[in-house]
Amino acid sequence: MTVSGANEIQAVAILTPGDEQMAVARVYLARGTMLNHGDRQIVLASDIPRGHRFALRELPKGELLRQFGYPIALSRGISQGELLTADNSEASIPAPALSDFVAPTATRLVKALQERTFMGYRRADNRFGTRNYYLVIPTSMCAAETARQVAARLDEEACGTFAELDGVVAIPHTEGCGCASPGQIDRLLAVLTGFMRHPNVGGCMVIDLGCEQSDRARLQGVLGGGGVSCLKPVDWLTIQQSGGTGATISQAMSIIRGRLPQVAAVRRESCPLSGLLLGTECGASDAFSGITANPIVGDVADQIIKGGGGAILSEIPEMLGTYAMLFARFRSLEVAQKFQQAVDWYIDLAQSMGLNISDNLVPKNIAGGLFNSYLKSLGAVLKGGTTAIEEVIGYGEPACGSGLSIMQGPGGDLESVTGLVSSGANLICFTTGYGAVSGSAICPVIKVSSTTETWQAMPDDIDFNAGRMLDGETRTSLADELLELLVEVASGRQTATERLKQRQFQVWTAGKLSL
């Protein structure tokens, strides 16, 4: 749809609260289109594609450009009605002064949210599961296919027998074995441990080959207590000591069949909203992701936190330039500095490889109206809401159960979601502009589209249409509706990725050297 002639600006463009410099086109606006904006009339100096930004007034050279009140670029001299691009702006924003830091106030809990409940699984470690899986875990790539075959042979049988079992799933991967970097093995074992201890897992079978670096003994050492400190049934098999592949599969199936009645004996019960730890993710973003889906998810994260629960924000490469906008939210200067160190680590890694961290701005992002990486980053961090940032944690490291955490990790969907789940997230909200399909092996993933068009184009893959905000529904009402959906999913309602068995698991491999 292309619009020309004279129009009321609210009918064809999005005006975000507090922004007086720019608007976002809802539809394609032709050059020369006249827009009535209060007592002013704006004549567009450029064609404005849908989802792109244009100047509401003249923006002199050197003026700091802001979206949602946050800095995203410097103007190189932009006329009223002109399209905002990477050519007429400079991707540069000021850094905050450490001397200006003031710790944020504690998040005020809301009684009505504290009293909200969902029907979940109360675990022995006082955490709460939203699902009940039996998990088959290979310690290395060498045991991955064996583990996959075990789970594949039992999954349908087990679900048909036990109502309180969500599946027998495996997490095959390409890690472990011969890896020259101790950090890679440590990261893998930390993630496997996070999945073993996860409240969505009721029992585990661990399979190793027997000679890899990431073998049974080393994983048991990370777990402690002889490898049985998960407060749930854990069994172990070594392929080289069990008669080979066929014998191992047969033994594993026999052991698991004996364990399933115990794992399935739990029952859903009323659990507090504070038992939710929401992981947030975005993928295939467009210009509307940062206007509809991401802020709505951020509002839901705020509500969960105000109910005593927690949320995790990750994708460090997607946060380039957000230190300034997040500065007032860090619980302490130490937390602020840990965040900056996480960003700097990524920048240094990119430079060592002859790359630029801004390369995460892909052609589809630019075509959709995200003219620099700061603008994309701003939209991404809006998923984290507005509360204080309590901690910055390592990839897959356990997150505190309350408040907002930031996890070191990549922007890649599969690796990021795996890290969030390892950190304890028992629900994932995944926003998408163009459409994304991946899920998680053990955690329900709620897909939230930024536009109605994506919702209509991929109806089997999307759970919630945040694009209705562009059609006139309020952000507040949509956030309230999304929270209700999250409670239903936490209580057992299947998501699109679960119905389609999108059970991805991929460990972050940064710095890996295979030998």
C-alpha positions as CSV (number, residue, x, y, z in Angstrom):
1,M,0.0,0.0,0.0
2,T,1.3,3.4,-1.0
3,V,-0.1,6.7,0.5
4,S,0.1,10.1,-1.1
5,G,-1.9,13.4,-0.9
6,A,-2.8,14.9,2.5
7,N,-3.2,12.7,5.6
8,E,-3.4,12.9,9.3
9,I,0.0,11.8,10.6
10,Q,-1.4,9.4,13.2
11,A,-3.2,7.4,10.4
12,V,-0.1,6.6,8.4
13,A,2.8,6.9,10.9
14,I,3.7,5.9,14.5
15,L,4.6,8.6,16.9
16,T,6.3,7.1,20.0
17,P,5.8,8.9,23.3
18,G,8.2,11.7,24.0
19,D,9.8,11.6,20.5
20,E,9.6,14.9,18.7
21,Q,12.3,14.3,16.1
22,M,11.0,11.3,14.1
23,A,8.1,9.1,13.2
24,V,7.9,5.6,11.7
25,A,5.9,5.0,8.5
26,R,3.0,2.5,8.9
27,V,2.7,2.2,5.1
28,Y,4.8,3.3,2.1
29,L,4.6,7.1,1.9
30,A,5.4,8.8,-1.4
31,R,7.6,11.8,-1.7
32,G,5.4,15.0,-1.6
33,T,2.9,13.5,0.8
34,M,1.5,16.1,3.1
35,L,1.0,15.1,6.8
36,N,-1.0,17.1,9.3
37,H,0.8,17.1,12.6
38,G,-1.0,19.2,15.2
39,D,-0.9,22.8,13.9
40,R,1.9,21.9,11.4
41,Q,2.0,20.4,8.0
42,I,4.9,18.2,7.0
43,V,5.7,17.6,3.3
44,L,7.8,14.5,2.8
45,A,11.1,15.2,1.1
46,S,11.7,11.5,0.3
47,D,9.9,8.3,-0.4
48,I,9.5,6.7,3.0
49,P,9.3,2.8,2.9
50,R,7.1,1.1,5.4
51,G,8.8,0.8,8.8
52,H,11.4,3.5,8.1
53,R,11.8,6.7,10.0
54,F,11.5,10.3,8.8
55,A,12.2,13.7,10.3
56,L,9.3,15.6,11.9
57,R,11.4,18.8,11.8
58,E,14.8,20.0,10.6
59,L,17.5,18.1,12.5
60,P,20.7,20.3,12.4
61,K,24.1,18.8,12.0
62,G,25.4,17.5,15.4
63,E,22.0,17.1,17.0
64,L,21.7,13.9,19.0
65,L,18.9,11.7,17.6
66,R,16.8,9.9,20.1
67,Q,14.2,7.1,20.0
68,F,12.0,6.4,23.1
69,G,14.1,9.1,24.7
70,Y,17.4,7.2,24.2
71,P,20.3,8.3,21.9
72,I,20.8,6.4,18.6
73,A,22.9,8.6,16.4
74,L,24.1,12.2,15.5
75,S,22.5,14.1,12.7
76,R,24.7,15.1,9.7
77,G,22.0,17.6,8.7
78,I,18.5,16.3,8.0
79,S,15.6,18.2,6.5
80,Q,12.0,18.0,7.7
81,G,10.3,15.1,6.0
82,E,13.5,13.5,5.0
83,L,14.2,9.7,5.3
84,L,16.6,8.9,8.1
85,T,19.5,6.8,6.8
86,A,23.0,5.7,7.7
87,D,24.2,8.3,5.2
88,N,22.6,11.4,6.8
89,S,23.3,10.3,10.4
90,E,26.4,9.2,12.3
91,A,26.4,6.1,14.5
92,S,27.9,7.9,17.5
93,I,26.5,8.5,21.0
94,P,28.0,10.0,24.2
95,A,29.2,7.8,27.0
96,P,27.9,8.4,30.6
97,A,30.2,9.7,33.3
98,L,30.9,7.3,36.1
99,S,30.7,10.2,38.6
100,D,27.0,10.6,37.6
101,F,26.0,7.1,38.7
102,V,23.2,6.8,41.3
103,A,22.0,3.3,42.3
104,P,18.4,2.7,41.2
105,T,15.7,2.2,43.8
106,A,14.5,-1.3,44.7
107,T,11.7,-2.6,42.5
108,R,8.3,-2.1,44.2
109,L,6.5,-5.4,44.4
110,V,2.8,-5.4,43.5
111,K,0.5,-7.4,45.8
112,A,-1.9,-8.4,43.0
113,L,0.9,-9.8,41.0
114,Q,2.5,-11.5,44.0
115,E,-0.9,-13.3,44.5
116,R,-1.0,-14.5,40.9
117,T,-0.4,-18.2,40.4
118,F,0.2,-20.8,37.7
119,M,-0.1,-24.6,37.8
120,G,3.5,-25.9,37.7
121,Y,5.8,-28.5,39.2
122,R,7.3,-27.7,42.6
123,R,10.8,-29.3,42.7
124,A,12.9,-30.5,45.6
125,D,15.3,-27.5,45.3
126,N,12.4,-25.1,45.8
127,R,12.3,-24.1,42.1
128,F,9.3,-24.4,39.8
129,G,9.0,-26.3,36.6
130,T,6.6,-25.4,33.7
131,R,7.2,-28.8,32.1
132,N,8.2,-32.3,33.1
133,Y,10.7,-33.9,30.8
134,Y,13.0,-36.9,31.0
135,L,16.3,-35.8,29.4
136,V,18.9,-38.0,27.6
137,I,22.2,-36.1,27.7
138,P,25.3,-37.0,25.6
139,T,28.5,-35.6,27.2
140,S,30.1,-35.2,23.7
141,M,29.5,-35.3,20.0
142,C,30.7,-38.9,20.1
143,A,27.6,-40.0,22.1
144,A,25.2,-37.6,20.5
145,E,23.6,-39.9,18.0
146,T,23.2,-42.7,20.5
147,A,21.4,-40.4,22.9
148,R,19.2,-39.1,20.1
149,Q,18.2,-42.7,19.1
150,V,17.3,-43.6,22.7
151,A,15.0,-40.6,23.1
152,A,13.4,-41.0,19.7
153,R,12.5,-44.7,20.4
154,L,10.9,-43.8,23.8
155,D,9.3,-40.4,23.4
156,E,5.9,-41.4,21.8
157,E,5.6,-44.5,24.0
158,A,6.3,-42.6,27.2
159,C,3.9,-39.7,26.4
160,G,1.1,-42.1,25.5
161,T,1.6,-43.9,28.9
162,F,2.1,-41.0,31.4
163,A,-0.1,-38.0,31.4
164,E,2.3,-36.0,33.6
165,L,5.3,-36.4,31.2
166,D,6.0,-33.9,28.4
167,G,8.4,-36.1,26.6
168,V,11.6,-38.1,26.5
169,V,14.0,-35.8,24.8
170,A,17.7,-35.8,23.9
171,I,20.1,-32.8,23.5
172,P,22.5,-34.0,20.8
173,H,25.3,-31.5,20.1
174,T,28.7,-31.2,18.4
175,E,30.8,-30.3,21.4
176,G,33.3,-32.0,23.8
177,C,35.8,-34.7,22.8
178,G,39.0,-33.1,21.3
179,C,38.9,-29.4,22.0
180,A,42.1,-27.5,22.7
181,S,40.4,-24.8,24.7
182,P,39.7,-25.7,28.4
183,G,37.1,-22.9,28.3
184,Q,35.0,-24.7,25.7
185,I,34.9,-27.9,27.8
186,D,34.0,-25.9,30.9
187,R,31.2,-24.0,29.1
188,L,29.8,-27.3,27.7
189,L,29.8,-29.0,31.1
190,A,28.3,-25.9,32.7
191,V,25.4,-25.9,30.2
192,L,24.9,-29.7,30.6
193,T,24.8,-29.2,34.3
194,G,22.3,-26.4,34.0
195,F,20.0,-28.6,31.9
196,M,20.3,-31.5,34.4
197,R,19.4,-29.3,37.3
198,H,16.6,-27.5,35.4
199,P,13.2,-27.5,37.1
200,N,11.6,-28.6,33.8
201,V,13.6,-31.9,34.0
202,G,12.3,-34.7,36.2
203,G,15.0,-37.2,35.5
204,C,18.1,-37.8,33.3
205,M,20.2,-40.4,31.5
206,V,23.8,-39.3,30.8
207,I,25.7,-41.2,28.1
208,D,29.4,-40.8,27.3
209,L,31.7,-42.6,24.9
210,G,34.3,-43.1,27.6
211,C,37.5,-41.4,26.3
212,E,36.5,-37.8,25.6
213,Q,37.6,-34.8,27.6
214,S,34.0,-34.2,28.6
215,D,33.5,-37.7,29.9
216,R,31.3,-39.0,32.8
217,A,34.0,-38.4,35.5
218,R,34.5,-34.8,34.6
219,L,30.8,-34.0,34.4
220,Q,30.3,-35.7,37.8
221,G,33.1,-33.6,39.2
222,V,31.2,-30.4,38.0
223,L,28.0,-31.7,39.5
224,G,29.6,-32.6,42.8
225,G,28.3,-35.2,45.3
226,G,29.3,-38.1,43.1
227,G,27.2,-36.7,40.3
228,V,23.9,-37.3,42.0
229,S,23.3,-33.8,43.5
230,C,20.5,-32.9,41.2
231,L,17.8,-34.0,43.6
232,K,16.3,-36.1,40.9
233,P,17.0,-39.6,39.4
234,V,20.1,-39.5,37.3
235,D,21.5,-42.6,35.5
236,W,24.8,-43.0,33.7
237,L,26.0,-45.3,30.8
238,T,29.4,-45.4,29.0
239,I,29.3,-46.8,25.5
240,Q,32.8,-48.3,25.6
241,Q,31.9,-50.2,28.8
242,S,28.3,-51.2,27.8
243,G,28.9,-53.4,24.8
244,G,28.8,-50.7,22.1
245,T,26.1,-48.7,20.5
246,G,23.3,-51.3,20.2
247,A,23.8,-52.6,23.7
248,T,24.0,-49.1,25.1
249,I,20.7,-48.2,23.5
250,S,19.0,-51.3,24.8
251,Q,20.3,-50.8,28.3
252,A,19.3,-47.1,28.3
253,M,15.8,-47.9,27.2
254,S,15.4,-50.5,29.9
255,I,16.7,-48.2,32.6
256,I,14.6,-45.3,31.5
257,R,11.4,-47.4,31.2
258,G,12.0,-48.3,34.9
259,R,12.5,-44.6,35.9
260,L,9.5,-43.1,34.1
261,P,6.9,-44.0,36.7
262,Q,8.9,-42.1,39.3
263,V,9.4,-39.1,37.1
264,A,5.7,-39.0,36.0
265,A,4.5,-39.3,39.6
266,V,4.6,-35.6,40.2
267,R,1.5,-33.5,39.8
268,R,0.9,-29.9,38.8
269,E,0.0,-27.7,41.7
270,S,-0.6,-24.0,42.4
271,C,2.7,-22.1,42.2
272,P,3.4,-18.4,42.7
273,L,4.2,-16.0,39.8
274,S,7.5,-15.5,41.6
275,G,8.4,-19.0,40.4
276,L,8.7,-17.8,36.8
277,L,12.0,-16.9,35.3
278,L,11.4,-15.4,31.9
279,G,14.1,-15.6,29.2
280,T,13.8,-13.1,26.4
281,E,15.0,-13.5,22.8
282,C,14.5,-11.9,19.4
283,G,15.2,-13.1,15.9
284,A,14.6,-11.9,12.4
285,S,13.8,-8.4,13.7
286,D,12.2,-5.7,11.6
287,A,11.5,-2.0,12.2
288,F,8.4,-2.8,14.2
289,S,10.0,-5.3,16.6
290,G,11.3,-2.4,18.7
291,I,7.9,-0.6,18.6
292,T,5.4,-3.4,19.3
293,A,6.7,-6.9,20.2
294,N,9.8,-6.0,22.2
295,P,8.3,-3.3,24.4
296,I,5.2,-5.5,25.1
297,V,7.5,-8.4,26.2
298,G,9.4,-5.8,28.3
299,D,6.1,-4.8,30.0
300,V,5.4,-8.5,30.8
301,A,8.9,-8.9,32.2
302,D,8.3,-6.0,34.5
303,Q,5.0,-7.5,35.7
304,I,6.7,-10.9,36.5
305,I,9.5,-9.1,38.4
306,K,7.0,-7.0,40.3
307,G,5.3,-10.2,41.3
308,G,8.6,-11.4,42.7
309,G,9.9,-13.4,39.7
310,G,12.8,-12.8,37.4
311,A,13.7,-12.2,33.8
312,I,16.9,-12.6,31.7
313,L,18.0,-10.4,28.9
314,S,20.9,-11.6,26.6
315,E,22.3,-11.3,23.1
316,I,25.3,-9.0,24.0
317,P,26.1,-8.2,20.3
318,E,22.5,-6.9,20.1
319,M,23.3,-4.4,22.9
320,L,26.0,-2.3,21.2
321,G,25.6,1.3,22.3
322,T,23.1,0.6,25.0
323,Y,25.5,1.2,28.0
324,A,24.3,4.8,28.1
325,M,20.6,4.0,28.1
326,L,21.0,1.2,30.7
327,F,23.4,3.1,32.9
328,A,20.8,4.4,35.4
329,R,19.4,0.9,35.8
330,F,22.5,-1.0,36.9
331,R,22.2,-2.1,40.6
332,S,25.8,-0.9,41.2
333,L,28.8,0.4,39.3
334,E,30.3,-3.1,39.6
335,V,27.3,-4.5,37.6
336,A,27.7,-1.7,35.1
337,Q,31.3,-2.4,34.6
338,K,30.6,-6.2,34.2
339,F,28.2,-5.3,31.4
340,Q,30.7,-3.1,29.7
341,Q,33.3,-5.8,30.0
342,A,30.9,-8.3,28.3
343,V,30.5,-5.9,25.4
344,D,34.2,-5.1,25.2
345,W,35.0,-8.9,25.1
346,Y,32.8,-9.2,22.1
347,I,34.3,-6.2,20.4
348,D,37.8,-7.5,21.0
349,L,36.8,-10.9,19.7
350,A,35.4,-9.4,16.5
351,Q,38.5,-7.3,16.0
352,S,40.8,-10.3,16.5
353,M,39.0,-12.0,13.6
354,G,39.1,-8.9,11.4
355,L,35.3,-8.3,11.9
356,N,33.1,-5.6,13.4
357,I,30.5,-6.2,16.0
358,S,28.1,-4.0,14.0
359,D,28.0,-6.8,11.4
360,N,25.1,-8.3,13.3
361,L,23.0,-5.7,11.4
362,V,22.0,-7.9,8.5
363,P,20.5,-6.8,5.2
364,K,17.0,-7.7,6.2
365,N,17.3,-5.4,9.3
366,I,18.5,-2.5,7.1
367,A,15.8,-3.1,4.5
368,G,13.2,-3.1,7.3
369,G,14.2,0.4,8.5
370,L,17.0,-0.2,11.1
371,F,19.5,2.2,9.8
372,N,22.2,1.5,12.4
373,S,23.2,-1.1,15.0
374,Y,22.4,1.3,17.9
375,L,18.8,1.5,16.7
376,K,18.6,-2.2,16.4
377,S,20.2,-2.6,19.9
378,L,17.7,-0.2,21.4
379,G,14.8,-2.2,20.2
380,A,16.4,-5.4,21.4
381,V,17.0,-4.2,25.0
382,L,13.4,-3.1,25.3
383,K,12.6,-6.8,25.9
384,G,14.2,-6.3,29.3
385,G,11.6,-3.8,30.6
386,T,12.4,-1.0,32.9
387,T,13.4,-2.5,36.3
388,A,16.8,-2.4,37.9
389,I,19.5,-4.7,36.4
390,E,20.5,-6.9,39.4
391,E,23.4,-8.8,37.9
392,V,25.4,-9.7,34.8
393,I,26.1,-13.4,34.5
394,G,28.1,-15.7,32.3
395,Y,26.7,-17.8,29.5
396,G,24.5,-20.5,31.0
397,E,25.4,-19.4,34.6
398,P,22.5,-19.7,37.1
399,A,20.5,-16.5,37.3
400,C,19.0,-15.2,40.6
401,G,15.4,-16.0,40.8
402,S,14.2,-12.4,41.1
403,G,14.8,-9.2,39.2
404,L,16.4,-8.7,35.8
405,S,19.7,-10.3,34.9
406,I,21.8,-9.8,31.7
407,M,23.5,-13.0,30.4
408,Q,26.7,-12.9,28.4
409,G,26.0,-14.6,25.2
410,P,25.6,-14.4,21.4
411,G,22.8,-13.1,19.2
412,G,22.3,-16.4,17.4
413,D,18.8,-17.7,18.4
414,L,19.7,-21.4,19.1
415,E,22.8,-20.7,21.1
416,S,21.2,-17.8,23.0
417,V,18.1,-19.7,24.0
418,T,20.2,-22.7,25.1
419,G,22.1,-20.4,27.4
420,L,19.0,-18.8,28.8
421,V,17.5,-22.2,29.6
422,S,20.8,-23.3,31.2
423,S,20.6,-20.2,33.4
424,G,17.2,-21.4,34.7
425,A,14.6,-19.7,32.4
426,N,11.5,-21.8,32.6
427,L,9.6,-19.8,29.9
428,I,11.0,-18.0,26.8
429,C,9.4,-15.1,25.1
430,F,10.8,-14.9,21.5
431,T,9.9,-11.9,19.4
432,T,10.2,-11.9,15.7
433,G,9.7,-9.4,12.8
434,Y,10.0,-11.6,9.7
435,G,9.3,-14.9,11.4
436,A,11.4,-17.4,13.3
437,V,10.7,-21.1,14.0
438,S,13.2,-22.5,16.5
439,G,12.3,-23.6,20.0
440,S,14.0,-25.3,22.9
441,A,14.5,-28.9,24.0
442,I,12.9,-28.5,27.4
443,C,11.5,-25.0,27.7
444,P,8.3,-23.7,26.2
445,V,9.0,-20.8,23.8
446,I,6.2,-18.3,23.1
447,K,6.7,-16.7,19.7
448,V,5.5,-13.0,19.5
449,S,5.2,-11.4,16.0
450,S,5.8,-7.7,15.6
451,T,3.2,-7.3,12.8
452,T,-0.2,-8.8,11.8
453,E,1.3,-9.7,8.4
454,T,3.9,-12.1,10.0
455,W,1.1,-13.5,12.2
456,Q,-1.0,-14.2,9.1
457,A,2.0,-15.5,7.0
458,M,3.1,-18.1,9.7
459,P,0.0,-18.9,11.7
460,D,1.3,-22.3,12.8
461,D,4.6,-20.8,14.2
462,I,3.4,-17.7,16.0
463,D,1.6,-17.7,19.4
464,F,0.9,-14.0,19.9
465,N,0.3,-11.1,17.5
466,A,1.8,-7.9,18.9
467,G,1.2,-6.2,15.6
468,R,-2.3,-5.4,16.8
469,M,-0.7,-2.4,18.4
470,L,-0.3,-1.0,14.9
471,D,-4.0,-1.6,14.3
472,G,-5.1,0.5,17.3
473,E,-5.0,-1.9,20.3
474,T,-3.1,-0.4,23.3
475,R,0.3,-1.6,24.5
476,T,-1.1,-2.0,28.0
477,S,-4.0,-4.3,27.0
478,L,-1.7,-6.4,24.8
479,A,0.9,-6.8,27.6
480,D,-1.9,-7.9,30.0
481,E,-3.1,-10.4,27.4
482,L,0.4,-11.7,26.8
483,L,0.9,-12.2,30.6
484,E,-2.3,-14.3,30.7
485,L,-0.9,-16.4,27.8
486,L,2.3,-16.9,29.7
487,V,0.5,-18.1,32.8
488,E,-1.5,-20.6,30.6
489,V,1.7,-21.8,28.9
490,A,3.4,-22.2,32.3
491,S,0.4,-24.2,33.4
492,G,0.7,-26.7,30.5
493,R,-0.8,-25.1,27.4
494,Q,1.4,-26.1,24.4
495,T,3.2,-23.4,22.3
496,A,3.6,-23.5,18.6
497,T,7.2,-24.7,18.8
498,E,6.1,-27.5,21.1
499,R,3.3,-28.7,18.8
500,L,5.9,-28.7,15.9
501,K,8.5,-30.4,18.1
502,Q,11.1,-27.7,17.5
503,R,13.4,-29.0,20.2
504,Q,16.7,-27.2,19.4
505,F,19.8,-27.3,21.6
506,Q,23.1,-25.7,20.6
507,V,25.9,-24.6,22.8
508,W,27.8,-21.4,22.1
509,T,31.2,-22.3,20.5
510,A,33.0,-18.9,20.6
511,G,36.8,-19.5,20.6
512,K,36.6,-23.2,19.8
513,L,39.6,-24.9,18.3
514,S,39.0,-28.5,17.3
515,L,41.9,-30.9,17.1
